[in-house]
Amino acid sequence: MGDRHDAYSDVDLILVIDDEAYDAFMRERLALVGSWASLVAGSPGSMSASHV
């Protein structure tokens, strides 16, 4: 990235979840992100999912 980041830069995390694990992951996703509370900020709208 070089020096292109600034105080407002972020990192997007995209996860690929196996179909069998999808429902369990969706139930636990907020707890998972909450365990990173000192590192991560987010909103429910940014943690929505698309199941294809």
HELIX and SHEET records of a PDB file:
HELIX    1   1 ASP A   19  GLY A   34  1                                  16    
HELIX    2   2 PRO A   44  MET A   47  5                                   4    
END                                                                             
